[in-house]
Amino acid sequence: MKQQVTASREDIFQTYSVPKALRVMIVPAVTSQLIVLIYNMADTFFVGQTGNPYMVASTSLILPVFNITLCLAGLAGIGGGALIARLLGQKQVEEARRAATFSLYLGAAIAALFSLGMALFMEPILALLGAGDNTYAYARQYALCVIVTGGIPTVLSNVLSNLLRSIGRSKEAGAGIILGGLLNIALDPLFMFVLMPDGQEVLGAGVATCLSNCVACLFFLVVVIRMGKDSIITFSPRVGLARRSSIAAVFAVGLPSAITTFLFDLDYVIIDKLMVSYGDLALAAIGIVLKVERFPLNVGIGICQGMMPLVAYNYAAGNKQRMEDTIRLSRGLGLVIAAVSVVLYELFAVQFSHLFISDTQTVEMASQFLRIRVLATPLMFLSFFTVYLFQAFGKGHISLFLGVTRWVVFNIPMLFLLNSIFGMYGIVWSQATADILTVALSFFMYFKCKPRL
């Protein structure tokens, strides 16, 4: 088993043509990202079938908190995965195993702490998110299922997916996420409209999401067990503790990833908080848009996830040409997809919005918001593509600088500024306006700080 895994990894990272290696790594990553998005949107879709905008608004309120669990997974999964790929490029296989074990236990520990914190401080957190009299009970039900109960399996699934991708097993990494997503889509209507009584649809959606994430986590555990005791990805503490430099490297990349993802979610929270002042219908409309716009963004994230281990491995191995070819082809693919999405959303904004709710006023508002927000898609892709590159290089301090600057200096202040000047539509225009500045900074930092091989 060990020899087969090694041969497969060397084929993907060293001998496959760059387009073939990217296809092997990117297709499962993009597919899993789309399934993740679809099953997140499935809750909104099925809740929207109730015709109750308060239920839709409540699930939108919990989305940023759910995404924080994913950013916690990124701390261990992205930080550990980037390091493992670099260690394999340097032929340090045993240290890669120790780094993988450390990353798994780190992910489990921080997930447990986050779930406990949400359980203890549920009321003030929901109040901070903007839950009102009409949405609080629904938001609490949903949070108990997907955050408190489902937090640990959600984080572990994503950590294991990242670690498997780092050793070239992108197919298995994607399969577990796809399994959980498809199961969630199947269970949503069963729990919401068959097993749960009327008025408990949000609770049904939460239970379905929790169960699907538990099944996905179990799938990944089975994959790791079947890979055998000599696998690079292992839970066995017998491999020993990773070197201090490796632990520092996990945090050097993982912590900036978690912080920037947190700031991304904070941006969503602020959007919700600002939209609350314009009414629950405006909140429901922006909640729909923030999910619909994620289709091209999640494809872009999948491209970056598939690209990053290849770049990290070849950077560490000193293969400059293969690394640069990988970067160039990945970036071009992401920009083409972003451009296509802009055209589709401009043409079919009403139809996309109508998928989630039938209320005419909410659909009209959501379609207007979507046509504006989608203009930022190519800019957003270029922004986080650059961040992923510096994570692959192990330069977490630069990815942290870019992430913090993007949200703290550009995006979030722009939200308040444009809201004060232009009102509700100023909030919607803030993303495109801020990301023009972000992309300019990203290109400057890349050409100034990219490593020379």
Secondary structure as UniProt FT lines:
FT   HELIX           2..10
FT   HELIX           11..15
FT   HELIX           18..48
FT   TURN            49..51
FT   HELIX           53..89
FT   TURN            90..91
FT   HELIX           93..120
FT   HELIX           122..129
FT   TURN            133..135
FT   HELIX           136..143
FT   HELIX           144..149
FT   HELIX           151..166
FT   TURN            167..168
FT   HELIX           170..190
FT   HELIX           191..195
FT   TURN            198..199
FT   HELIX           201..226
FT   TURN            229..230
FT   HELIX           237..239
FT   HELIX           244..276
FT   TURN            277..278
FT   HELIX           280..292
FT   HELIX           294..317
FT   HELIX           320..354
FT   TURN            355..356
FT   HELIX           360..373
FT   HELIX           374..376
FT   HELIX           377..392
FT   TURN            393..394
FT   HELIX           396..404
FT   HELIX           405..411
FT   HELIX           412..422
FT   HELIX           424..449
//
